[in-house]
Amino acid sequence: MSTLLAILWKDLTIELRSRERVLAMGVFSLLVVVVFHFSLPGGATSATRDTAPGLLWIAYVFAALLGLGRSFSLELENDALSGIAMAPAEQGWVFLGKAAANWVILGVVQALTALVFGLVFQLDLAPVALPLAGVVALGSLGLCAVGTLASAVAARTRLREVILPVLLLPVLWPVLRGAVRATSELLATGEVPFEAIQFLIVTDGVYLIVSFLVFEYVLDE
Amino acid sequence: MPDAPFPPDSRSRSLWVSGLLLVAVGLWCAVAVAGAPSDATQGVVQKILYVHVPCAFAAYLGFATTAVCSALYLWKPQERFDRVAASGAEVGVLFCTLNILSGPIWAKATWGHWWAWDPRLTVTLMLWFIYLAYLLLRSFTEGSERTARFAAVYGLLGFLAVPLNYLAIDLFGGAAMHPDNLERDSLGAGMGLPFLASVVTGIAAFVYLLLLRVDLGARKLDAAARELGV
């Protein structure tokens, strides 16, 4: 547990000092939202508003890919990754610390993106803000669990920027399906979609447990 | 000298036996499928069933082989486990490709369009992408030990989609266009035996190709060892 907190504190401190990931992810996801608006026929019509949950999650996934890619590549500088690998700590807790840091950083970007998304697509998100934050947090948990593992693998490969989305997007399918469905139902009815949330919780749990167990095999000196 | 899964004599004997078995069950399958009744509403195009479903089962077998050997590799890092895991993924992707290609031919004739975002179709496509990514990961990672380790982790993670695929109809029901799983008697009268023959042939083809690919991997390794003078 102390390993988790130490890694989380380290990553968040680095981010607070540099602000490079939040800035890059934030600007990129805002750009994606604006590009969606320009590329959809008629801009914010009722038809495009129906697809809004899917578009919102695409923006989130694109932003996450940027942040996750940096999560382990920054550890390659000065070979810090070897230090983490050799640290006398359970590697699974290192994974949870990295995943938690990614989750917090992505959460900040998601809040900002949702705000702009609501304005651009003329959606009133205020009445469902709290349950929406819960759904997004759950979806992001699965995204960060499997994304952190994929990022650790991709960091030690050639063409790591290319391989990360190729590894991540296919296994992300259940999380995305659950998250988009939950967001759609919430925006359409204003009620908490329990069935979609159950599916998300199970998916998040499976990905967290599997990633926790296998993480020690992706760290090497 | 690197450890080989089987000595060369045993490898070529296994290949011969599985090859002969494949020819035998293949002939049985051809006769059984030719004599099978055509579906009353779909006509002769329904016979794609005898290629489409066995390819899916063979793909599942390939991915299960990868998952089991990946777990074994993480438990005991021996090169032979990695070789069988990689072979399982390659053969699995081949059968999954055949499954995805044969499906639209059937779909166009029965559903009226080449592709539908039916839950099973979608998960099968994701499964195909997962194991393509697995093969790409192997080619992008340097160092045989690291390649094997990373691939084993991803091979295990990717296998989570296989039960999801099998249960897709039950889990995501609703708009499913695929029939229910086989225990629900979705086969017509007189189709059971030809279907069994086609599944056995699919499994025999999988075993033969897997052994062939494992043998090829062993030969490559032997050649590399000879070149290095080990």
Interface residues (C-beta under 8 A of the other chain):
Chain A: V146 L149 V153 R156 T157 R158 L159 V162 I163 V166 L167 L169 P170 V171 W173 P174 V206 V210 S211 V214 Y217 V218 D220
Chain B: L74 T122 V123 M126 L127 F129 I130 A133 L136 L137 F140 T141 E142 R146 R149 F150 A152 V153 Y154 L156 L157 G158 L160 A161 L164
